[in-house]
Amino acid sequence: PFILGAQWTEAGEYIQITILFYFSMYLTTSFSSALVIYNKLNVQLVYNIIFLVGTFSALYFGYTVGGDTKHALAWFAVVGVVLRLIIINYFFYLFGKNLIAKTIFAILITTVLVWIGFGIKEGF
């Protein structure tokens, strides 16, 4: 509310809920061409279908069970981050296991767990 005014407070809360999802999308987008290079388009198709169904279900059930937009976005973000972690782990498998990949993956898992922990503490 300090810079944009009080009417932007709710938008800021939505960004706080979804920021890790967008960060995980940022990380995995650069790897997406690897599926074409390694001729794994069938994996990409299956992943995209699972991602579509999973995130839609999270939004739908998060809203119907939770009763508000914040719960729906929280479930959407959690499902999206988990699916992105799965696909980035698959990318690391394709590239071969090395120390840098394991370190990045460990940082991502730690970040997600901390975010979920704070979300549970604060009630999302």
MMTF fields as JSON, N, C-alpha, C and O atoms, coordinates in Angstrom:
{
  "mmtfVersion": "1.0.0",
  "mmtfProducer": "UNKNOWN",
  "numBonds": 495,
  "numAtoms": 496,
  "numGroups": 124,
  "numChains": 1,
  "numModels": 1,
  "chainsPerModel": [1],
  "groupsPerChain": [124],
  "chainIdList": ["A"],
  "bondAtomList": [4, 2, 8, 6, 12, 10, 16, 14, 20, 18, 24, 22, 28, 26, 32, 30, 36, 34, 40, 38, 44, 42, 48, 46, 52, 50, 56, 54, 60, 58, 64, 62, 68, 66, 72, 70, 76, 74, 80, 78, 84, 82, 88, 86, 92, 90, 96, 94, 100, 98, 104, 102, 108, 106, 112, 110, 116, 114, 120, 118, 124, 122, 128, 126, 132, 130, 136, 134, 140, 138, 144, 142, 148, 146, 152, 150, 156, 154, 160, 158, 164, 162, 168, 166, 172, 170, 176, 174, 180, 178, 184, 182, 188, 186, 192, 190, 196, 194, 200, 198, 204, 202, 208, 206, 212, 210, 216, 214, 220, 218, 224, 222, 228, 226, 232, 230, 236, 234, 240, 238, 244, 242, 248, 246, 252, 250, 256, 254, 260, 258, 264, 262, 268, 266, 272, 270, 276, 274, 280, 278, 284, 282, 288, 286, 292, 290, 296, 294, 300, 298, 304, 302, 308, 306, 312, 310, 316, 314, 320, 318, 324, 322, 328, 326, 332, 330, 336, 334, 340, 338, 344, 342, 348, 346, 352, 350, 356, 354, 360, 358, 364, 362, 368, 366, 372, 370, 376, 374, 380, 378, 384, 382, 388, 386, 392, 390, 396, 394, 400, 398, 404, 402, 408, 406, 412, 410, 416, 414, 420, 418, 424, 422, 428, 426, 432, 430, 436, 434, 440, 438, 444, 442, 448, 446, 452, 450, 456, 454, 460, 458, 464, 462, 468, 466, 472, 470, 476, 474, 480, 478, 484, 482, 488, 486, 492, 490],
  "bondOrderList": [1, 1, 1, 1, 1, 1, 1, 1, 1, 1, 1, 1, 1, 1, 1, 1, 1, 1, 1, 1, 1, 1, 1, 1, 1, 1, 1, 1, 1, 1, 1, 1, 1, 1, 1, 1, 1, 1, 1, 1, 1, 1, 1, 1, 1, 1, 1, 1, 1, 1, 1, 1, 1, 1, 1, 1, 1, 1, 1, 1, 1, 1, 1, 1, 1, 1, 1, 1, 1, 1, 1, 1, 1, 1, 1, 1, 1, 1, 1, 1, 1, 1, 1, 1, 1, 1, 1, 1, 1, 1, 1, 1, 1, 1, 1, 1, 1, 1, 1, 1, 1, 1, 1, 1, 1, 1, 1, 1, 1, 1, 1, 1, 1, 1, 1, 1, 1, 1, 1, 1, 1, 1, 1],
  "groupList": [{"groupName": "PRO", "atomNameList": ["N", "CA", "C", "O"], "elementList": ["N", "C", "C", "O"], "formalChargeList": [0, 0, 0, 0], "bondAtomList": [1, 0, 2, 1, 3, 2], "bondOrderList": [1, 1, 2], "singleLetterCode": "P", "chemCompType": "L-PEPTIDE LINKING"}, {"groupName": "PHE", "atomNameList": ["N", "CA", "C", "O"], "elementList": ["N", "C", "C", "O"], "formalChargeList": [0, 0, 0, 0], "bondAtomList": [1, 0, 2, 1, 3, 2], "bondOrderList": [1, 1, 2], "singleLetterCode": "F", "chemCompType": "L-PEPTIDE LINKING"}, {"groupName": "ILE", "atomNameList": ["N", "CA", "C", "O"], "elementList": ["N", "C", "C", "O"], "formalChargeList": [0, 0, 0, 0], "bondAtomList": [1, 0, 2, 1, 3, 2], "bondOrderList": [1, 1, 2], "singleLetterCode": "I", "chemCompType": "L-PEPTIDE LINKING"}, {"groupName": "LEU", "atomNameList": ["N", "CA", "C", "O"], "elementList": ["N", "C", "C", "O"], "formalChargeList": [0, 0, 0, 0], "bondAtomList": [1, 0, 2, 1, 3, 2], "bondOrderList": [1, 1, 2], "singleLetterCode": "L", "chemCompType": "L-PEPTIDE LINKING"}, {"groupName": "GLY", "atomNameList": ["N", "CA", "C", "O"], "elementList": ["N", "C", "C", "O"], "formalChargeList": [0, 0, 0, 0], "bondAtomList": [1, 0, 2, 1, 3, 2], "bondOrderList": [1, 1, 2], "singleLetterCode": "G", "chemCompType": "PEPTIDE LINKING"}, {"groupName": "ALA", "atomNameList": ["N", "CA", "C", "O"], "elementList": ["N", "C", "C", "O"], "formalChargeList": [0, 0, 0, 0], "bondAtomList": [1, 0, 2, 1, 3, 2], "bondOrderList": [1, 1, 2], "singleLetterCode": "A", "chemCompType": "L-PEPTIDE LINKING"}, {"groupName": "GLN", "atomNameList": ["N", "CA", "C", "O"], "elementList": ["N", "C", "C", "O"], "formalChargeList": [0, 0, 0, 0], "bondAtomList": [1, 0, 2, 1, 3, 2], "bondOrderList": [1, 1, 2], "singleLetterCode": "Q", "chemCompType": "L-PEPTIDE LINKING"}, {"groupName": "TRP", "atomNameList": ["N", "CA", "C", "O"], "elementList": ["N", "C", "C", "O"], "formalChargeList": [0, 0, 0, 0], "bondAtomList": [1, 0, 2, 1, 3, 2], "bondOrderList": [1, 1, 2], "singleLetterCode": "W", "chemCompType": "L-PEPTIDE LINKING"}, {"groupName": "THR", "atomNameList": ["N", "CA", "C", "O"], "elementList": ["N", "C", "C", "O"], "formalChargeList": [0, 0, 0, 0], "bondAtomList": [1, 0, 2, 1, 3, 2], "bondOrderList": [1, 1, 2], "singleLetterCode": "T", "chemCompType": "L-PEPTIDE LINKING"}, {"groupName": "GLU", "atomNameList": ["N", "CA", "C", "O"], "elementList": ["N", "C", "C", "O"], "formalChargeList": [0, 0, 0, 0], "bondAtomList": [1, 0, 2, 1, 3, 2], "bondOrderList": [1, 1, 2], "singleLetterCode": "E", "chemCompType": "L-PEPTIDE LINKING"}, {"groupName": "TYR", "atomNameList": ["N", "CA", "C", "O"], "elementList": ["N", "C", "C", "O"], "formalChargeList": [0, 0, 0, 0], "bondAtomList": [1, 0, 2, 1, 3, 2], "bondOrderList": [1, 1, 2], "singleLetterCode": "Y", "chemCompType": "L-PEPTIDE LINKING"}, {"groupName": "SER", "atomNameList": ["N", "CA", "C", "O"], "elementList": ["N", "C", "C", "O"], "formalChargeList": [0, 0, 0, 0], "bondAtomList": [1, 0, 2, 1, 3, 2], "bondOrderList": [1, 1, 2], "singleLetterCode": "S", "chemCompType": "L-PEPTIDE LINKING"}, {"groupName": "MET", "atomNameList": ["N", "CA", "C", "O"], "elementList": ["N", "C", "C", "O"], "formalChargeList": [0, 0, 0, 0], "bondAtomList": [1, 0, 2, 1, 3, 2], "bondOrderList": [1, 1, 2], "singleLetterCode": "M", "chemCompType": "L-PEPTIDE LINKING"}, {"groupName": "VAL", "atomNameList": ["N", "CA", "C", "O"], "elementList": ["N", "C", "C", "O"], "formalChargeList": [0, 0, 0, 0], "bondAtomList": [1, 0, 2, 1, 3, 2], "bondOrderList": [1, 1, 2], "singleLetterCode": "V", "chemCompType": "L-PEPTIDE LINKING"}, {"groupName": "ASN", "atomNameList": ["N", "CA", "C", "O"], "elementList": ["N", "C", "C", "O"], "formalChargeList": [0, 0, 0, 0], "bondAtomList": [1, 0, 2, 1, 3, 2], "bondOrderList": [1, 1, 2], "singleLetterCode": "N", "chemCompType": "L-PEPTIDE LINKING"}, {"groupName": "LYS", "atomNameList": ["N", "CA", "C", "O"], "elementList": ["N", "C", "C", "O"], "formalChargeList": [0, 0, 0, 0], "bondAtomList": [1, 0, 2, 1, 3, 2], "bondOrderList": [1, 1, 2], "singleLetterCode": "K", "chemCompType": "L-PEPTIDE LINKING"}, {"groupName": "ASP", "atomNameList": ["N", "CA", "C", "O"], "elementList": ["N", "C", "C", "O"], "formalChargeList": [0, 0, 0, 0], "bondAtomList": [1, 0, 2, 1, 3, 2], "bondOrderList": [1, 1, 2], "singleLetterCode": "D", "chemCompType": "L-PEPTIDE LINKING"}, {"groupName": "HIS", "atomNameList": ["N", "CA", "C", "O"], "elementList": ["N", "C", "C", "O"], "formalChargeList": [0, 0, 0, 0], "bondAtomList": [1, 0, 2, 1, 3, 2], "bondOrderList": [1, 1, 2], "singleLetterCode": "H", "chemCompType": "L-PEPTIDE LINKING"}, {"groupName": "ARG", "atomNameList": ["N", "CA", "C", "O"], "elementList": ["N", "C", "C", "O"], "formalChargeList": [0, 0, 0, 0], "bondAtomList": [1, 0, 2, 1, 3, 2], "bondOrderList": [1, 1, 2], "singleLetterCode": "R", "chemCompType": "L-PEPTIDE LINKING"}],
  "groupTypeList": [0, 1, 2, 3, 4, 5, 6, 7, 8, 9, 5, 4, 9, 10, 2, 6, 2, 8, 2, 3, 1, 10, 1, 11, 12, 10, 3, 8, 8, 11, 1, 11, 11, 5, 3, 13, 2, 10, 14, 15, 3, 14, 13, 6, 3, 13, 10, 14, 2, 2, 1, 3, 13, 4, 8, 1, 11, 5, 3, 10, 1, 4, 10, 8, 13, 4, 4, 16, 8, 15, 17, 5, 3, 5, 7, 1, 5, 13, 13, 4, 13, 13, 3, 18, 3, 2, 2, 2, 14, 10, 1, 1, 10, 3, 1, 4, 15, 14, 3, 2, 5, 15, 8, 2, 1, 5, 2, 3, 2, 8, 8, 13, 3, 13, 7, 2, 4, 1, 4, 2, 15, 9, 4, 1],
  "groupIdList": [1, 2, 3, 4, 5, 6, 7, 8, 9, 10, 11, 12, 13, 14, 15, 16, 17, 18, 19, 20, 21, 22, 23, 24, 25, 26, 27, 28, 29, 30, 31, 32, 33, 34, 35, 36, 37, 38, 39, 40, 41, 42, 43, 44, 45, 46, 47, 48, 49, 50, 51, 52, 53, 54, 55, 56, 57, 58, 59, 60, 61, 62, 63, 64, 65, 66, 67, 68, 69, 70, 71, 72, 73, 74, 75, 76, 77, 78, 79, 80, 81, 82, 83, 84, 85, 86, 87, 88, 89, 90, 91, 92, 93, 94, 95, 96, 97, 98, 99, 100, 101, 102, 103, 104, 105, 106, 107, 108, 109, 110, 111, 112, 113, 114, 115, 116, 117, 118, 119, 120, 121, 122, 123, 124],
  "secStructList": [7, 7, 1, 1, 7, 4, 4, 4, 2, 2, 2, 2, 2, 2, 2, 2, 2, 2, 2, 2, 2, 2, 2, 2, 2, 2, 2, 2, 2, 6, 6, 6, 2, 2, 2, 2, 2, 6, 6, 7, 2, 2, 2, 2, 2, 2, 2, 2, 2, 2, 2, 2, 2, 2, 2, 2, 2, 2, 2, 2, 2, 2, 2, 2, 2, 2, 7, 1, 2, 2, 2, 2, 2, 2, 2, 2, 2, 2, 2, 2, 2, 2, 2, 2, 2, 2, 2, 2, 2, 2, 2, 2, 2, 2, 2, 7, 7, 7, 2, 2, 2, 2, 2, 2, 2, 2, 2, 2, 2, 2, 2, 2, 2, 2, 2, 2, 2, 2, 2, 2, 2, 2, 6, 7],
  "xCoordList": [0.804, 0.0, 0.846, 0.335, 2.111, 2.961, 3.157, 3.096, 3.389, 3.692, 2.454, 2.164, 1.732, 0.624, -0.729, -1.689, -0.821, -2.096, -2.742, -2.32, -3.757, -4.418, -5.151, -5.316, -5.59, -6.337, -5.462, -5.994, -4.148, -3.24, -2.812, -1.999, -3.323, -2.927, -3.263, -2.435, -4.458, -4.874, -4.028, -3.689, -3.691, -2.832, -1.458, -0.87, -0.948, 0.329, 0.271, 1.237, -0.855, -1.02, -1.052, -0.491, -1.693, -1.726, -0.319, 0.043, 0.456, 1.829, 2.663, 3.465, 2.481, 3.211, 2.886, 3.761, 1.647, 1.237, 1.846, 2.251, 1.917, 2.319, 3.774, 4.196, 4.543, 5.889, 6.796, 7.569, 6.724, 7.576, 7.164, 8.004, 5.885, 5.428, 6.036, 6.543, 5.984, 6.543, 8.057, 8.627, 8.71, 10.154, 10.495, 11.447, 9.735, 9.992, 9.719, 10.408, 8.731, 8.481, 9.656, 10.067, 10.186, 11.341, 12.531, 13.235, 12.752, 13.879, 13.708, 14.67, 12.514, 12.321, 12.089, 12.28, 11.691, 11.413, 12.657, 12.574, 13.802, 15.027, 15.433, 16.183, 14.948, 15.287, 14.323, 14.578, 13.24, 12.194, 12.671, 12.155, 13.634, 14.145, 14.909, 15.116, 15.328, 16.052, 15.174, 15.673, 13.88, 12.986, 12.937, 12.792, 13.057, 13.109, 14.456, 14.516, 15.525, 16.869, 17.052, 17.639, 16.553, 16.687, 15.564, 15.469, 14.723, 13.611, 12.681, 12.346, 12.282, 11.399, 10.073, 9.54, 9.558, 8.306, 7.131, 6.153, 7.217, 6.157, 6.12, 5.043, 7.281, 7.346, 6.763, 6.041, 7.078, 6.556, 5.032, 4.363, 4.487, 3.034, 2.373, 1.405, 2.893, 2.325, 2.448, 1.504, 3.61, 3.804, 2.823, 2.224, 2.661, 1.751, 0.305, -0.435, -0.099, -1.458, -1.61, -2.606, -0.615, -0.661, -0.647, -1.363, 0.164, 0.235, -1.102, -1.567, -1.713, -3.006, -4.071, -4.78, -4.183, -5.199, -4.904, -5.814, -3.639, -3.269, -3.513, -4.093, -3.079, -3.264, -4.727, -5.201, -5.449, -6.876, -7.611, -8.448, -7.291, -7.932, -7.602, -8.463, -6.354, -5.96, -6.737, -7.187, -6.897, -7.683, -9.147, -9.748, -9.706, -11.126, -11.42, -12.275, -10.704, -10.976, -10.491, -11.086, -9.42, -8.963, -10.007, -10.183, -10.698, -11.735, -13.007, -13.61, -13.417, -14.666, -14.516, -15.442, -13.375, -13.171, -12.733, -13.262, -11.762, -11.244, -12.193, -12.227, -12.958, -13.972, -13.525, -14.346, -12.249, -11.833, -10.661, -10.082, -10.345, -9.325, -7.939, -7.133, -7.647, -6.312, -6.027, -4.921, -7.006, -6.81, -6.614, -5.769, -7.386, -7.25, -5.866, -5.235, -5.394, -4.066, -2.964, -1.955, -3.154, -2.15, -2.024, -0.912, -3.146, -3.093, -2.548, -1.783, -2.935, -2.399, -0.878, -0.173, -0.381, 1.06, 1.783, 2.842, 1.224, 1.869, 1.936, 2.989, 0.821, 0.802, 1.74, 2.479, 1.71, 2.584, 4.059, 4.848, 4.444, 5.845, 6.27, 7.361, 5.426, 5.769, 5.951, 6.905, 5.052, 5.186, 6.424, 7.084, 6.74, 7.952, 9.208, 10.195, 9.179, 10.317, 10.496, 11.62, 9.39, 9.47, 10.093, 10.958, 9.661, 10.2, 11.65, 12.434, 12.024, 13.429, 14.313, 15.462, 13.785, 14.53, 14.695, 15.747, 13.678, 13.783, 14.834, 15.589, 14.877, 15.906, 17.299, 18.198, 17.475, 18.774, 19.117, 20.277, 18.114, 18.326, 18.79, 19.693, 18.171, 18.576, 20.003, 20.766, 20.353, 21.665, 22.779, 23.957, 22.422, 23.425, 23.52, 23.374, 23.762, 23.771, 25.124, 26.166, 25.095, 26.323, 26.066, 24.923, 27.127, 27.032, 26.212, 25.435, 26.374, 25.639, 24.139, 23.343, 23.76, 22.337, 21.75, 20.649, 22.47, 21.975, 21.852, 20.908, 22.797, 22.752, 21.549, 20.839, 21.316, 20.164, 18.868, 17.957, 18.788, 17.588, 17.369, 16.235, 18.431, 18.312, 17.845, 17.043, 18.338, 17.909, 16.429, 15.696, 15.989, 14.574, 13.686, 12.659, 14.074, 13.273, 13.216, 12.153, 14.359, 14.391, 13.501, 12.773, 13.554, 12.724, 11.248, 10.472, 10.859, 9.451, 9.01, 7.926, 9.834, 9.462, 9.353, 8.45, 10.26, 10.174, 8.911, 8.213, 8.612, 7.413, 6.154, 5.245, 6.105, 4.942, 4.85, 3.759, 5.995, 5.994, 5.459, 4.642, 5.911, 5.389, 3.925, 3.148, 3.554, 2.152, 1.246, 0.162, 1.686, 0.889, 0.82, -0.232, 1.947, 1.989, 1.057, 0.341, 1.07, 0.27, -1.134, -1.956, -1.419, -2.741, -2.915, -4.029, -1.809, -1.801, -2.529, -2.66],
  "yCoordList": [-1.202, 0.0, 1.264, 2.344, 1.152, 2.33, 3.026, 4.253, 2.268, 2.867, 2.954, 4.017, 1.864, 1.824, 2.152, 2.406, 2.153, 2.441, 1.186, 0.069, 1.382, 0.278, -0.672, -1.85, -0.183, -1.042, -2.146, -3.087, -2.058, -3.07, -4.087, -4.962, -4.001, -4.912, -6.356, -7.247, -6.591, -7.956, -8.536, -9.72, -7.725, -8.196, -8.589, -9.565, -7.847, -8.19, -9.519, -10.282, -9.802, -11.091, -12.235, -13.301, -12.025, -13.054, -13.32, -14.467, -12.273, -12.431, -13.201, -14.055, -12.905, -13.633, -15.121, -15.957, -15.447, -16.853, -17.56, -18.718, -16.894, -17.56, -17.331, -17.838, -16.589, -16.216, -17.424, -17.438, -18.431, -19.608, -20.409, -21.018, -20.405, -21.067, -20.386, -21.054, -19.064, -18.347, -18.496, -18.554, -18.558, -18.771, -20.155, -20.301, -21.159, -22.509, -22.582, -23.31, -21.845, -21.799, -21.134, -21.566, -20.083, -19.39, -20.342, -20.334, -21.162, -22.093, -23.189, -23.548, -23.717, -24.867, -24.485, -25.318, -23.271, -22.867, -22.965, -23.356, -22.615, -22.655, -24.08, -24.282, -25.072, -26.465, -27.12, -28.235, -26.458, -27.113, -27.552, -28.526, -26.858, -27.271, -28.588, -29.239, -28.987, -30.256, -31.441, -32.447, -31.328, -32.429, -32.63, -33.757, -31.554, -31.664, -32.244, -33.119, -31.759, -32.209, -33.692, -34.422, -34.131, -35.534, -36.412, -37.596, -35.819, -36.535, -37.166, -38.348, -36.361, -36.815, -36.045, -35.666, -35.824, -35.082, -35.845, -35.237, -37.171, -37.95, -37.668, -37.61, -37.496, -37.144, -35.75, -35.513, -34.832, -33.476, -33.454, -32.721, -34.244, -34.31, -34.832, -34.247, -35.922, -36.497, -35.503, -35.317, -34.867, -33.882, -32.719, -32.296, -32.207, -31.073, -31.439, -30.616, -32.651, -33.092, -33.198, -32.743, -33.805, -33.915, -32.535, -32.293, -31.628, -30.266, -29.548, -28.88, -29.684, -29.048, -29.575, -28.798, -30.891, -31.5, -31.195, -30.872, -31.298, -31.067, -29.644, -29.427, -28.671, -27.283, -26.859, -26.096, -27.348, -27.034, -27.624, -26.961, -28.875, -29.517, -28.78, -28.609, -28.345, -27.603, -26.297, -25.935, -25.592, -24.351, -24.624, -23.943, -25.614, -25.906, -26.376, -25.813, -27.415, -27.962, -27.028, -26.977, -26.294, -25.306, -24.234, -23.761, -23.854, -22.833, -23.414, -22.793, -24.592, -25.159, -25.627, -25.464, -26.202, -26.668, -25.519, -25.346, -24.733, -23.627, -22.456, -21.746, -22.251, -21.215, -19.834, -18.919, -19.648, -18.323, -18.438, -19.508, -17.325, -17.286, -17.59, -18.217, -17.166, -17.389, -18.872, -19.332, -19.619, -21.06, -21.719, -22.601, -21.292, -21.854, -21.56, -22.442, -20.332, -19.986, -20.72, -21.1, -20.919, -21.641, -23.078, -23.577, -23.744, -25.121, -25.171, -26.073, -24.211, -24.11, -23.979, -24.652, -23.117, -22.896, -24.138, -24.493, -24.794, -25.992, -27.091, -27.694, -27.35, -28.393, -28.016, -28.861, -26.763, -26.319, -26.449, -26.887, -26.073, -26.176, -27.637, -27.991, -28.48, -29.906, -30.504, -31.245, -30.187, -30.711, -30.152, -30.865, -28.9, -28.312, -28.947, -29.141, -29.272, -29.965, -31.35, -31.811, -31.998, -33.321, -33.215, -34.016, -32.237, -32.127, -31.66, -32.078, -30.806, -30.384, -31.546, -31.651, -32.411, -33.614, -34.519, -35.135, -34.603, -35.385, -34.779, -35.506, -33.445, -32.796, -33.16, -33.445, -33.151, -33.515, -34.965, -35.297, -35.813, -37.212, -37.292, -38.064, -36.496, -36.491, -35.99, -36.529, -34.955, -34.333, -35.133, -34.897, -36.059, -36.772, -36.122, -34.909, -36.935, -36.418, -35.782, -36.424, -34.518, -33.851, -33.017, -32.849, -32.506, -31.807, -30.524, -30.215, -29.783, -28.524, -28.793, -28.108, -29.779, -30.103, -30.543, -30.126, -31.378, -31.825, -30.66, -30.605, -29.733, -28.577, -27.698, -27.273, -27.424, -26.603, -27.295, -26.652, -28.589, -29.332, -29.3, -29.151, -29.436, -29.378, -28.003, -27.899, -26.954, -25.597, -25.419, -24.822, -25.921, -25.814, -26.557, -26.032, -27.764, -28.531, -27.815, -27.724, -27.305, -26.578, -25.35, -25.067, -24.621, -23.422, -23.768, -23.085, -24.816, -25.222, -25.645, -25.271, -26.416, -26.859, -25.692, -25.664, -24.732, -23.544, -22.761, -22.311, -22.597, -21.858, -22.545, -21.89, -23.873, -24.617, -24.49, -24.334, -24.557, -24.407, -23.063, -22.993, -21.988, -20.668, -20.536, -19.866, -21.182, -21.138, -21.812, -21.313, -22.948, -23.637, -22.803, -22.7, -22.21, -21.383, -20.178, -19.847, -19.537, -18.328, -18.633, -17.724, -19.887, -20.243, -19.925, -19.677, -19.93, -19.57, -18.265, -17.745],
  "zCoordList": [0.0, 0.0, 0.0, -0.296, 0.321, 0.432, -0.909, -0.984, -1.952, -3.252, -4.141, -4.691, -4.285, -5.234, -4.618, -5.345, -3.325, -2.682, -2.124, -2.422, -1.323, -0.616, -1.564, -1.244, -2.715, -3.632, -4.23, -4.82, -4.095, -4.628, -3.575, -3.873, -2.379, -1.303, -1.643, -1.454, -2.138, -2.465, -3.601, -3.577, -4.577, -5.668, -5.139, -5.606, -4.179, -3.558, -2.83, -2.848, -2.188, -1.508, -2.524, -2.27, -3.651, -4.694, -5.24, -5.499, -5.411, -5.891, -4.873, -5.249, -3.587, -2.548, -2.584, -2.359, -2.863, -2.908, -4.114, -4.006, -5.244, -6.492, -6.907, -7.946, -6.128, -6.575, -6.792, -7.75, -5.932, -6.126, -7.357, -8.02, -7.653, -8.876, -10.102, -11.003, -10.131, -11.272, -11.34, -12.429, -10.183, -10.165, -10.709, -11.476, -10.325, -10.835, -12.335, -13.05, -12.817, -14.265, -14.982, -16.059, -14.37, -14.941, -15.065, -16.074, -14.032, -14.057, -15.1, -15.78, -15.235, -16.117, -17.576, -18.461, -17.84, -19.219, -20.091, -21.256, -19.535, -20.337, -20.701, -21.657, -19.951, -20.234, -21.227, -21.681, -21.563, -22.352, -23.733, -24.281, -24.295, -25.608, -25.533, -26.558, -24.344, -24.198, -24.582, -25.085, -24.351, -24.708, -26.22, -26.693, -26.968, -28.426, -28.85, -29.714, -28.247, -28.611, -28.312, -29.109, -27.172, -26.783, -27.352, -27.031, -28.193, -28.823, -27.78, -27.858, -26.821, -25.745, -25.778, -24.735, -26.967, -27.095, -26.502, -26.067, -26.481, -25.835, -24.331, -23.737, -23.721, -22.297, -22.085, -21.117, -22.997, -22.878, -23.0, -22.271, -23.908, -24.064, -22.793, -22.306, -22.262, -21.033, -19.883, -19.115, -19.766, -18.695, -18.827, -17.839, -20.039, -20.236, -19.916, -19.376, -20.239, -19.896, -18.385, -17.823, -17.723, -16.257, -15.617, -14.646, -16.157, -15.623, -15.783, -14.859, -16.947, -17.196, -16.246, -15.605, -16.156, -15.291, -13.821, -13.058, -13.428, -12.032, -11.573, -10.509, -12.362, -11.947, -12.035, -11.193, -13.049, -13.118, -11.92, -11.309, -11.589, -10.434, -9.145, -8.282, -9.016, -7.815, -7.702, -6.615, -8.813, -8.782, -8.458, -7.627, -9.112, -8.93, -7.51, -6.827, -7.068, -5.738, -4.633, -3.556, -4.894, -3.917, -3.677, -2.554, -4.743, -4.585, -3.974, -3.099, -4.422, -3.9, -2.461, -1.666, -2.106, -0.732, 0.169, 1.267, -0.301, 0.508, 0.589, 1.595, -0.453, -0.44, -0.863, -0.91, -1.174, -1.628, -2.61, -2.8, -3.208, -4.247, -3.699, -4.387, -2.492, -1.922, -1.734, -2.018, -1.26, -1.117, -2.487, -2.641, -3.459, -4.807, -5.378, -5.959, -5.217, -5.721, -4.973, -5.565, -3.674, -2.889, -3.377, -3.553, -3.595, -4.097, -5.516, -5.859, -6.335, -7.691, -7.654, -8.406, -6.785, -6.687, -6.179, -6.695, -5.179, -4.627, -5.683, -5.89, -6.346, -7.382, -8.528, -9.032, -8.935, -10.017, -9.681, -10.518, -8.463, -8.056, -7.973, -8.419, -7.411, -7.316, -8.712, -8.949, -9.627, -10.99, -11.686, -12.441, -11.441, -12.021, -11.433, -12.144, -10.137, -9.535, -10.148, -10.348, -10.439, -11.067, -12.46, -12.815, -13.243, -14.6, -14.586, -15.438, -13.64, -13.592, -13.154, -13.583, -12.309, -11.942, -13.166, -13.342, -13.999, -15.235, -16.171, -16.817, -16.239, -17.05, -16.541, -17.333, -15.228, -14.663, -14.991, -15.231, -14.999, -15.382, -16.841, -17.164, -17.718, -19.128, -19.307, -20.109, -18.554, -18.712, -18.046, -18.314, -17.198, -16.41, -15.046, -14.899, -14.08, -12.712, -12.419, -12.549, -12.024, -11.613, -10.362, -9.937, -9.788, -8.514, -8.619, -7.716, -9.694, -9.836, -9.921, -9.278, -10.703, -10.84, -9.509, -9.15, -8.778, -7.477, -6.505, -5.717, -6.557, -5.664, -5.975, -5.063, -7.243, -7.625, -7.212, -6.69, -7.443, -7.075, -5.565, -5.109, -4.794, -3.334, -2.872, -1.945, -3.509, -3.158, -3.474, -2.685, -4.603, -4.961, -3.969, -3.539, -3.609, -2.651, -1.311, -0.696, -0.856, 0.413, 0.362, 1.314, -0.739, -0.882, -0.828, -0.16, -1.52, -1.523, -0.129, 0.319, 0.553, 1.896, 2.867, 3.704, 2.763, 3.624, 3.305, 4.214, 2.024, 1.622, 2.136, 2.645, 1.999, 2.496, 4.011, 4.559, 4.687, 6.142, 6.588, 7.506, 5.947, 6.287, 5.897, 6.579, 4.793, 4.387, 5.392, 5.691, 5.916, 6.93, 8.201, 8.832, 8.568, 9.779, 9.663, 10.608, 8.518, 8.317, 7.802, 7.686, 7.495, 6.977, 5.51, 5.049, 4.77, 3.352, 3.214, 2.106]
}
